[in-house]
Amino acid sequence: MSSPRLQDYSRLVAYPVQKKLLSLLDGYHRGEGAGSSHEFLDMAEYRYGDDISDIDWKGTARRGQPVVKRFESTAVLSVIVASDTGSSMAALAEDGNAKNVVAAEIVRALSWLVSAHGDLLGLVAGNASGVRSMPARAGVGHAETLLRVAASATVSSAPSDLSSLLRHVELGRRRSLVFVISDDSQISDVTAALLRRLTSRHQVGLFLIEDLDPTRPGGAKLDAKARAKQDPSELVDVTAGPLPTFVEGNQVIEAQWRMFRKIRRQEVDRRLEALPLTYRRVGGIGDVLPALVDVVGGGNRAA
């Protein structure tokens, strides 16, 4: 893969974006009760069993009785990525890169973010042929393995099956931060219902990777590397086979494609906007960081 390795990722993230992302994830670590962290919560009367090092001696002198400082509790966060590896994820994204490459870039960014906080990252990936689950762990080696699995979709892979993926995530897991990676084609009434069930237990974010416009394969949205290797005569639909050469530039087909995409987006938006989650469409690798800021921060519900 041409993307940078995990340990090099922080060099590519502009400091303001890096700072914002790290501060957004902080919010998921704060508990409701007292515990051990650096965020001051309140003062309380000393009780048997409290750590002596937490005693506020000046406050004790003022009140005439022992008092301790209490801090917000923090915990190691489990972040789970549910990544679609069906054949549709081998199709080209809007920027000309394969969707599985864009999916791996999302996982890479999440891996960097989770690692910076000392949290744990796990992966559930699969398609109609089966689902693979990798438990939440730390470490660069583990993260690199997750990247390879997230990018494993090929044209010959089994069809996507987001329903099975979501059911697997739902089973027997403690409350986690869950990020789902797929595309518009997988958002149906069934998967919307499963996402709703998932949000009752977990905090959920959703990334939907956009399709390349088949009538404009050399369009301006292609990044430089994708444009250099793009050969319109070799475009292949993952379900229908090679595209006829007359598709490119055909105004009638282009109008039909745009109408189809508009209707499908409206249907997907209708289903997702009724759910308590944040989602973002991703056109390619260049959209990953802005999308991550929105989804982690719970900002725009769709874009």
C-alpha positions as CSV (number, residue, x, y, z in Angstrom):
1,M,0.0,0.0,0.0
2,S,1.2,3.5,-0.8
3,S,-0.1,5.0,2.5
4,P,2.4,5.8,5.2
5,R,3.0,3.3,8.0
6,L,1.3,3.9,11.3
7,Q,4.3,5.2,13.1
8,D,4.8,7.9,10.5
9,Y,1.1,9.1,10.5
10,S,1.5,11.8,13.1
11,R,3.9,13.6,10.8
12,L,1.2,14.1,8.2
13,V,-1.4,15.5,10.6
14,A,-1.3,19.3,10.9
15,Y,-0.9,20.3,14.5
16,P,-4.3,22.1,14.8
17,V,-6.1,19.0,13.5
18,Q,-4.0,16.7,15.7
19,K,-4.8,18.8,18.8
20,K,-8.5,18.9,18.0
21,L,-8.7,15.2,17.5
22,L,-6.9,14.3,20.7
23,S,-9.1,16.7,22.7
24,L,-12.3,15.2,21.2
25,L,-11.3,11.7,22.2
26,D,-10.6,13.0,25.8
27,G,-14.3,13.3,26.4
28,Y,-14.9,9.6,26.0
29,H,-12.5,8.8,28.9
30,R,-14.2,10.8,31.6
31,G,-16.3,8.8,34.0
32,E,-19.2,10.0,36.1
33,G,-17.6,9.1,39.5
34,A,-14.4,9.8,41.3
35,G,-11.3,8.0,40.2
36,S,-7.6,8.6,39.3
37,S,-6.8,11.2,36.6
38,H,-5.5,14.7,36.2
39,E,-9.0,16.4,36.0
40,F,-10.1,17.9,39.3
41,L,-13.6,16.9,40.3
42,D,-14.3,18.2,43.9
43,M,-13.3,18.1,47.6
44,A,-14.7,15.5,49.9
45,E,-14.4,14.4,53.5
46,Y,-11.6,11.9,54.1
47,R,-12.9,8.3,54.6
48,Y,-11.2,5.2,55.7
49,G,-9.5,3.6,52.7
50,D,-8.9,6.9,50.8
51,D,-5.4,7.4,49.5
52,I,-3.4,9.5,52.0
53,S,-1.6,11.2,49.1
54,D,-5.0,12.7,48.0
55,I,-5.4,14.6,51.3
56,D,-5.4,18.4,50.7
57,W,-3.5,19.6,53.8
58,K,-4.3,23.3,53.3
59,G,-8.0,22.4,53.0
60,T,-7.7,20.1,56.0
61,A,-6.2,23.0,58.1
62,R,-9.0,25.4,57.1
63,R,-11.8,23.0,57.8
64,G,-10.4,21.4,60.9
65,Q,-11.0,17.9,59.5
66,P,-9.3,15.8,56.8
67,V,-10.4,16.4,53.3
68,V,-9.2,14.9,50.0
69,K,-9.1,16.0,46.4
70,R,-11.2,13.9,44.1
71,F,-10.5,13.6,40.4
72,E,-12.6,12.4,37.4
73,S,-12.3,8.7,36.8
74,T,-10.7,7.6,33.6
75,A,-10.6,4.2,31.9
76,V,-8.9,2.5,29.0
77,L,-11.3,2.9,26.0
78,S,-12.1,0.1,23.7
79,V,-12.5,1.2,20.1
80,I,-14.0,-1.2,17.7
81,V,-13.9,-0.8,13.9
82,A,-16.5,-2.7,11.8
83,S,-15.1,-2.8,8.3
84,D,-17.0,-4.1,5.3
85,T,-14.7,-6.3,3.2
86,G,-17.2,-7.3,0.5
87,S,-16.5,-7.1,-3.2
88,S,-18.2,-3.6,-3.4
89,M,-15.3,-2.3,-1.3
90,A,-12.9,-3.2,-4.1
91,A,-14.6,-0.7,-6.4
92,L,-13.1,2.7,-7.0
93,A,-13.9,5.6,-4.6
94,E,-14.6,9.1,-5.8
95,D,-10.9,10.0,-5.7
96,G,-9.9,7.1,-7.9
97,N,-8.4,5.0,-5.1
98,A,-10.0,1.6,-4.3
99,K,-12.5,1.8,-1.5
100,N,-10.6,-0.7,0.5
101,V,-7.6,1.6,0.4
102,V,-9.7,4.5,1.7
103,A,-11.1,2.1,4.4
104,A,-7.6,1.2,5.4
105,E,-6.7,4.9,5.7
106,I,-9.6,5.5,8.0
107,V,-8.4,2.5,10.2
108,R,-4.9,4.0,10.0
109,A,-6.0,7.4,11.3
110,L,-8.1,5.7,14.0
111,S,-5.1,3.6,15.0
112,W,-2.9,6.6,15.3
113,L,-5.5,8.4,17.4
114,V,-6.3,5.5,19.7
115,S,-2.6,4.8,20.1
116,A,-1.9,8.4,21.1
117,H,-4.4,8.0,24.0
118,G,-3.1,4.6,25.1
119,D,-6.4,3.0,24.3
120,L,-7.2,-0.4,22.6
121,L,-8.3,-0.9,19.0
122,G,-10.2,-4.0,17.7
123,L,-11.6,-4.9,14.3
124,V,-14.6,-6.8,13.0
125,A,-14.3,-7.4,9.3
126,G,-16.2,-9.5,6.8
127,N,-18.6,-10.2,4.0
128,A,-21.2,-12.7,3.1
129,S,-18.7,-15.5,3.3
130,G,-18.0,-14.9,7.0
131,V,-16.9,-12.4,9.7
132,R,-13.5,-12.2,11.3
133,S,-13.1,-10.6,14.8
134,M,-9.8,-9.3,16.2
135,P,-10.0,-8.3,19.9
136,A,-9.1,-4.8,21.0
137,R,-5.4,-4.5,21.8
138,A,-2.6,-2.0,21.7
139,G,0.6,-2.0,19.7
140,V,1.9,-1.0,16.3
141,G,2.1,-4.6,15.1
142,H,-1.5,-5.2,16.0
143,A,-2.6,-2.0,14.3
144,E,-0.7,-3.0,11.1
145,T,-2.5,-6.3,11.1
146,L,-5.8,-4.6,11.3
147,L,-4.9,-2.4,8.3
148,R,-4.2,-5.4,6.2
149,V,-7.5,-7.0,7.1
150,A,-9.5,-3.8,6.5
151,A,-7.9,-3.6,3.0
152,S,-8.5,-7.2,2.1
153,A,-11.5,-6.8,-0.2
154,T,-11.0,-7.8,-3.8
155,V,-13.2,-8.0,-6.9
156,S,-13.5,-11.8,-6.3
157,S,-14.5,-11.4,-2.6
158,A,-18.0,-12.4,-1.5
159,P,-20.7,-9.7,-1.6
160,S,-20.9,-7.2,1.2
161,D,-23.1,-8.2,4.2
162,L,-23.2,-5.3,6.6
163,S,-26.1,-6.9,8.5
164,S,-23.9,-9.9,9.6
165,L,-21.1,-7.5,10.5
166,L,-23.3,-5.4,12.8
167,R,-24.9,-8.4,14.5
168,H,-21.4,-9.7,15.2
169,V,-20.4,-6.3,16.8
170,E,-23.5,-6.3,18.9
171,L,-22.8,-9.7,20.5
172,G,-21.3,-9.8,24.0
173,R,-19.2,-6.6,24.0
174,R,-18.8,-4.1,26.8
175,R,-19.8,-0.5,26.0
176,S,-17.4,0.7,23.3
177,L,-16.8,3.4,20.8
178,V,-17.7,1.7,17.4
179,F,-16.8,3.0,13.9
180,V,-18.5,1.4,10.9
181,I,-17.0,1.6,7.4
182,S,-19.1,0.7,4.4
183,D,-20.9,2.5,1.6
184,D,-24.4,3.7,0.7
185,S,-25.3,0.5,-1.0
186,Q,-25.4,-1.3,2.4
187,I,-27.7,1.1,4.2
188,S,-31.2,-0.5,4.1
189,D,-34.1,-0.6,6.6
190,V,-32.6,-3.8,8.0
191,T,-29.1,-2.3,8.6
192,A,-30.6,0.9,9.9
193,A,-32.6,-1.1,12.5
194,L,-29.4,-2.9,13.5
195,L,-27.5,0.4,13.8
196,R,-30.3,1.7,16.1
197,R,-29.9,-1.4,18.3
198,L,-26.1,-0.9,18.3
199,T,-26.5,2.7,19.4
200,S,-28.5,1.6,22.5
201,R,-25.3,0.1,23.9
202,H,-22.4,1.8,22.1
203,Q,-21.3,5.2,20.8
204,V,-21.5,4.8,17.0
205,G,-19.9,6.6,14.1
206,L,-20.3,5.7,10.5
207,F,-18.1,6.3,7.4
208,L,-19.7,5.9,4.0
209,I,-17.2,5.7,1.1
210,E,-18.4,7.3,-2.1
211,D,-18.4,5.7,-5.6
212,L,-16.4,7.0,-8.5
213,D,-18.6,8.5,-11.2
214,P,-18.3,5.9,-14.0
215,T,-19.1,8.5,-16.7
216,R,-16.2,10.7,-15.6
217,P,-13.4,8.4,-14.6
218,G,-10.8,11.1,-15.3
219,G,-12.6,13.7,-13.4
220,A,-11.0,16.5,-11.4
221,K,-11.6,14.8,-8.0
222,L,-9.0,12.1,-8.8
223,D,-5.8,12.6,-6.8
224,A,-2.5,12.8,-8.7
225,K,-1.5,9.2,-8.1
226,A,-4.9,7.8,-9.0
227,R,-5.0,9.9,-12.2
228,A,-1.6,8.7,-13.2
229,K,-2.6,5.1,-13.1
230,Q,-6.2,5.5,-14.3
231,D,-7.0,3.9,-17.6
232,P,-10.7,4.4,-18.4
233,S,-10.6,1.5,-20.9
234,E,-9.8,-0.9,-18.0
235,L,-12.7,0.2,-15.7
236,V,-14.6,-2.8,-14.4
237,D,-17.8,-2.9,-12.4
238,V,-17.3,-5.3,-9.5
239,T,-20.7,-7.0,-10.3
240,A,-21.3,-6.4,-14.0
241,G,-17.8,-6.7,-15.5
242,P,-15.9,-4.3,-17.8
243,L,-17.7,-1.0,-18.5
244,P,-18.5,-0.2,-22.2
245,T,-16.3,2.5,-23.6
246,F,-19.3,4.6,-24.6
247,V,-20.2,5.2,-20.9
248,E,-17.4,7.8,-20.4
249,G,-18.7,11.3,-21.3
250,N,-22.2,10.1,-22.3
251,Q,-24.4,12.9,-21.1
252,V,-27.6,10.7,-20.9
253,I,-25.9,8.1,-18.8
254,E,-24.3,10.8,-16.7
255,A,-27.7,12.4,-16.0
256,Q,-29.1,9.0,-15.0
257,W,-26.2,8.3,-12.8
258,R,-26.5,11.6,-11.0
259,M,-30.3,11.0,-10.5
260,F,-29.7,7.5,-9.2
261,R,-27.0,8.8,-6.8
262,K,-29.3,11.6,-5.6
263,I,-32.2,9.3,-4.9
264,R,-30.1,6.8,-3.1
265,R,-28.4,9.4,-1.0
266,Q,-31.8,10.8,0.0
267,E,-33.0,7.3,1.0
268,V,-29.8,6.7,3.0
269,D,-30.0,10.1,4.7
270,R,-33.7,9.5,5.6
271,R,-32.7,6.3,7.4
272,L,-29.6,7.5,9.1
273,E,-30.9,11.0,10.3
274,A,-33.4,9.2,12.4
275,L,-30.6,7.5,14.4
276,P,-28.6,8.7,17.3
277,L,-25.3,8.5,15.5
278,T,-23.0,10.7,13.5
279,Y,-22.1,9.8,9.9
280,R,-19.9,11.2,7.1
281,R,-19.4,10.5,3.5
282,V,-15.8,10.1,2.4
283,G,-14.9,10.7,-1.2
284,G,-11.3,9.5,-0.8
285,I,-8.1,9.6,1.2
286,G,-8.1,13.4,1.4
287,D,-11.4,13.4,3.2
288,V,-10.4,11.0,6.0
289,L,-9.1,13.5,8.6
290,P,-12.0,16.0,8.2
291,A,-14.5,13.2,8.4
292,L,-12.7,11.8,11.5
293,V,-13.0,15.2,13.2
294,D,-16.7,15.4,12.4
295,V,-17.5,11.8,13.5
296,V,-15.4,11.7,16.6
297,G,-16.6,15.1,17.7
298,G,-20.3,14.3,16.9
299,G,-20.4,17.3,14.7
300,N,-22.3,17.4,11.4
301,R,-24.6,14.4,11.1
302,A,-23.9,14.1,7.4
303,A,-21.8,15.7,4.7
